[in-house]
Amino acid sequence: MTGSTVVFLGPSLAPRLVPRHPALRYLPPVRRGDLPALLGRSPLPARIAVIDGEFGQSLSVSVTELRDALRGGVEVWGASSMGALRAAECSVLGMRGVGWIFDQYAGGVLEADDEVALLFDPDGFRPLTVPLVNVRWALRLAVPAGAVPASVAPDVLAAARALHFEERTWPALCRLPGDPRPVSAARALACFAGAHPTACDRKALDALLLLSTLTRLAEEVPDAAA
């Protein structure tokens, strides 16, 4: 439909939290080839939003595909996960990014793909591991709250970074051998994140921020077919 928005979404946001709007059409995490297939059909969507995308299971969406969508007159937005990463890479081409994670990539604070990578259940998109950006964000909340000592926070982050994204879970982080202080802090952080699951899930917060933005834009420009 004219004015519609296609959103590629998966494990970054639980299904119960996904806002429903007649102008928003949800598709699974984007893969290489999905955008050309989408743009090969008529009518074109007004906007494409990338939140989640596959990293290892399939080839990831390319900068060239995003550039072609932009050149075709489609607005392209990104946030939270693959979308934040690609939005930072393609901002000079006109892709728009939203959220804290995008800001961190755009500012050069984050660089590695595995900051947002995680394992997920392919059937229901349930996350099976914890993305490093969520560990970073949880530390930003836990330290001023007094749950984790500031002096040990860098060690906890380094330990989380050292884990492969397929193995990065709260229990795995709490079982790491070595200095007992970071291990104790990791356990405290895991408890803090468990007690504040919504506030500590930065990927979900950024996904909701983008979807709120897209819903507002859709309501500002009513569907011509309505």
C-alpha positions as a Python dict, from the first residue, in 0.01 Angstrom:
ca = {
    (1, 'M'): (0, 0, 0),
    (2, 'T'): (115, 355, -63),
    (3, 'G'): (267, 500, 251),
    (4, 'S'): (330, 159, 404),
    (5, 'T'): (639, 60, 599),
    (6, 'V'): (808, -280, 587),
    (7, 'V'): (987, -369, 910),
    (8, 'F'): (1242, -649, 934),
    (9, 'L'): (1213, -763, 1294),
    (10, 'G'): (1312, -1068, 1495),
    (11, 'P'): (1471, -1132, 1836),
    (12, 'S'): (1525, -768, 1933),
    (13, 'L'): (1164, -730, 2046),
    (14, 'A'): (931, -984, 2205),
    (15, 'P'): (612, -1039, 2002),
    (16, 'R'): (391, -916, 2288),
    (17, 'L'): (566, -576, 2272),
    (18, 'V'): (541, -525, 1896),
    (19, 'P'): (305, -236, 1817),
    (20, 'R'): (38, -308, 1559),
    (21, 'H'): (-52, -45, 1302),
    (22, 'P'): (-217, -90, 962),
    (23, 'A'): (74, 86, 790),
    (24, 'L'): (340, -139, 944),
    (25, 'R'): (412, -476, 783),
    (26, 'Y'): (649, -706, 970),
    (27, 'L'): (889, -950, 805),
    (28, 'P'): (1154, -1180, 960),
    (29, 'P'): (1518, -1067, 1001),
    (30, 'V'): (1653, -939, 672),
    (31, 'R'): (1891, -1149, 462),
    (32, 'R'): (2091, -1083, 148),
    (33, 'G'): (1847, -1071, -142),
    (34, 'D'): (1538, -972, 56),
    (35, 'L'): (1554, -604, -40),
    (36, 'P'): (1589, -659, -418),
    (37, 'A'): (1295, -902, -401),
    (38, 'L'): (1088, -648, -209),
    (39, 'L'): (1176, -363, -443),
    (40, 'G'): (1096, -578, -745),
    (41, 'R'): (729, -578, -655),
    (42, 'S'): (470, -303, -690),
    (43, 'P'): (370, -87, -518),
    (44, 'L'): (691, 4, -341),
    (45, 'P'): (674, 70, 33),
    (46, 'A'): (727, 427, 143),
    (47, 'R'): (977, 310, 404),
    (48, 'I'): (1190, 11, 490),
    (49, 'A'): (1303, -34, 849),
    (50, 'V'): (1581, -275, 938),
    (51, 'I'): (1592, -378, 1301),
    (52, 'D'): (1712, -738, 1285),
    (53, 'G'): (1913, -917, 1019),
    (54, 'E'): (2089, -1249, 989),
    (55, 'F'): (2466, -1254, 1037),
    (56, 'G'): (2589, -1610, 1013),
    (57, 'Q'): (2289, -1821, 911),
    (58, 'S'): (2272, -1640, 574),
    (59, 'L'): (2460, -1360, 402),
    (60, 'S'): (2377, -1028, 565),
    (61, 'V'): (2204, -741, 388),
    (62, 'S'): (2464, -542, 195),
    (63, 'V'): (2539, -173, 173),
    (64, 'T'): (2476, -199, -202),
    (65, 'E'): (2123, -329, -145),
    (66, 'L'): (2048, -48, 97),
    (67, 'R'): (2194, 209, -141),
    (68, 'D'): (1976, 78, -425),
    (69, 'A'): (1666, 108, -208),
    (70, 'L'): (1753, 467, -123),
    (71, 'R'): (1820, 549, -487),
    (72, 'G'): (1481, 402, -569),
    (73, 'G'): (1316, 669, -355),
    (74, 'V'): (1239, 454, -51),
    (75, 'E'): (1321, 585, 295),
    (76, 'V'): (1543, 340, 482),
    (77, 'W'): (1564, 338, 861),
    (78, 'G'): (1766, 133, 1106),
    (79, 'A'): (1799, 72, 1479),
    (80, 'S'): (1880, -174, 1754),
    (81, 'S'): (2077, -451, 1585),
    (82, 'M'): (2177, -503, 1222),
    (83, 'G'): (1975, -191, 1150),
    (84, 'A'): (2186, 25, 1380),
    (85, 'L'): (2508, -114, 1234),
    (86, 'R'): (2404, -59, 873),
    (87, 'A'): (2250, 283, 945),
    (88, 'A'): (2584, 403, 1080),
    (89, 'E'): (2762, 266, 773),
    (90, 'C'): (2507, 407, 528),
    (91, 'S'): (2422, 741, 690),
    (92, 'V'): (2622, 921, 420),
    (93, 'L'): (2391, 756, 165),
    (94, 'G'): (2080, 880, 341),
    (95, 'M'): (1987, 590, 568),
    (96, 'R'): (1842, 715, 895),
    (97, 'G'): (1938, 573, 1232),
    (98, 'V'): (1757, 590, 1565),
    (99, 'G'): (1856, 503, 1921),
    (100, 'W'): (2147, 468, 2158),
    (101, 'I'): (2308, 174, 1977),
    (102, 'F'): (2303, 360, 1646),
    (103, 'D'): (2457, 663, 1816),
    (104, 'Q'): (2737, 446, 1956),
    (105, 'Y'): (2818, 302, 1613),
    (106, 'A'): (2787, 640, 1440),
    (107, 'G'): (3018, 797, 1698),
    (108, 'G'): (3280, 525, 1662),
    (109, 'V'): (3238, 399, 2019),
    (110, 'L'): (3120, 64, 1884),
    (111, 'E'): (3277, -97, 1579),
    (112, 'A'): (3245, -476, 1595),
    (113, 'D'): (2946, -659, 1447),
    (114, 'D'): (2932, -897, 1741),
    (115, 'E'): (2830, -614, 1974),
    (116, 'V'): (2472, -676, 1858),
    (117, 'A'): (2498, -1040, 1752),
    (118, 'L'): (2313, -1315, 1936),
    (119, 'L'): (2175, -1664, 1889),
    (120, 'F'): (1799, -1696, 1858),
    (121, 'D'): (1534, -1960, 1812),
    (122, 'P'): (1453, -1955, 1439),
    (123, 'D'): (1091, -2052, 1500),
    (124, 'G'): (985, -1789, 1751),
    (125, 'F'): (1289, -1554, 1735),
    (126, 'R'): (1341, -1596, 2110),
    (127, 'P'): (1693, -1474, 2207),
    (128, 'L'): (1917, -1752, 2338),
    (129, 'T'): (2220, -1540, 2424),
    (130, 'V'): (2284, -1185, 2549),
    (131, 'P'): (2420, -923, 2306),
    (132, 'L'): (2722, -731, 2426),
    (133, 'V'): (2542, -397, 2386),
    (134, 'N'): (2292, -510, 2649),
    (135, 'V'): (2576, -592, 2889),
    (136, 'R'): (2721, -245, 2825),
    (137, 'W'): (2386, -80, 2886),
    (138, 'A'): (2313, -283, 3198),
    (139, 'L'): (2648, -172, 3341),
    (140, 'R'): (2560, 193, 3269),
    (141, 'L'): (2251, 147, 3487),
    (142, 'A'): (2390, -87, 3751),
    (143, 'V'): (2700, 115, 3843),
    (144, 'P'): (2520, 440, 3944),
    (145, 'A'): (2254, 228, 4115),
    (146, 'G'): (2526, 81, 4335),
    (147, 'A'): (2471, -276, 4216),
    (148, 'V'): (2816, -306, 4055),
    (149, 'P'): (3134, -128, 4173),
    (150, 'A'): (3262, 118, 3913),
    (151, 'S'): (3617, -8, 3963),
    (152, 'V'): (3526, -359, 3845),
    (153, 'A'): (3284, -268, 3564),
    (154, 'P'): (3558, -259, 3294),
    (155, 'D'): (3665, -611, 3394),
    (156, 'V'): (3309, -739, 3366),
    (157, 'L'): (3276, -584, 3021),
    (158, 'A'): (3610, -731, 2911),
    (159, 'A'): (3500, -1075, 3028),
    (160, 'A'): (3174, -1044, 2835),
    (161, 'R'): (3360, -926, 2526),
    (162, 'A'): (3595, -1225, 2546),
    (163, 'L'): (3303, -1466, 2516),
    (164, 'H'): (3196, -1561, 2164),
    (165, 'F'): (2851, -1422, 2094),
    (166, 'E'): (2713, -1776, 2066),
    (167, 'E'): (2826, -1845, 2423),
    (168, 'R'): (2752, -1507, 2580),
    (169, 'T'): (2488, -1572, 2846),
    (170, 'W'): (2449, -1445, 3200),
    (171, 'P'): (2524, -1790, 3349),
    (172, 'A'): (2838, -1824, 3133),
    (173, 'L'): (2959, -1482, 3242),
    (174, 'C'): (2906, -1572, 3606),
    (175, 'R'): (3105, -1895, 3574),
    (176, 'L'): (3426, -1750, 3429),
    (177, 'P'): (3742, -1848, 3621),
    (178, 'G'): (3991, -1594, 3751),
    (179, 'D'): (3977, -1297, 3984),
    (180, 'P'): (3673, -1343, 4209),
    (181, 'R'): (3588, -971, 4209),
    (182, 'P'): (3474, -951, 3843),
    (183, 'V'): (3291, -1282, 3882),
    (184, 'S'): (3108, -1150, 4187),
    (185, 'A'): (3028, -828, 3998),
    (186, 'A'): (2906, -1027, 3699),
    (187, 'R'): (2668, -1216, 3925),
    (188, 'A'): (2544, -889, 4071),
    (189, 'L'): (2496, -751, 3719),
    (190, 'A'): (2304, -1061, 3613),
    (191, 'C'): (2075, -1019, 3915),
    (192, 'F'): (2028, -650, 3839),
    (193, 'A'): (1942, -723, 3473),
    (194, 'G'): (1701, -994, 3583),
    (195, 'A'): (1529, -755, 3819),
    (196, 'H'): (1507, -481, 3554),
    (197, 'P'): (1460, -672, 3226),
    (198, 'T'): (1290, -392, 3034),
    (199, 'A'): (1527, -114, 3138),
    (200, 'C'): (1837, -326, 3069),
    (201, 'D'): (1733, -445, 2722),
    (202, 'R'): (1877, -166, 2509),
    (203, 'K'): (1805, -346, 2184),
    (204, 'A'): (1436, -367, 2269),
    (205, 'L'): (1427, -3, 2380),
    (206, 'D'): (1582, 111, 2052),
    (207, 'A'): (1349, -109, 1849),
    (208, 'L'): (1048, 44, 2025),
    (209, 'L'): (1187, 393, 1967),
    (210, 'L'): (1212, 329, 1593),
    (211, 'L'): (867, 171, 1572),
    (212, 'S'): (719, 466, 1761),
    (213, 'T'): (885, 701, 1512),
    (214, 'L'): (753, 503, 1215),
    (215, 'T'): (401, 490, 1358),
    (216, 'R'): (403, 867, 1403),
    (217, 'L'): (525, 919, 1047),
    (218, 'A'): (258, 686, 911),
    (219, 'E'): (-11, 881, 1090),
    (220, 'E'): (124, 1211, 963),
    (221, 'V'): (96, 1089, 603),
    (222, 'P'): (-232, 896, 577),
    (223, 'D'): (-253, 603, 338),
    (224, 'A'): (-372, 737, 2),
    (225, 'A'): (-593, 430, -32),
    (226, 'A'): (-771, 494, 298),
}
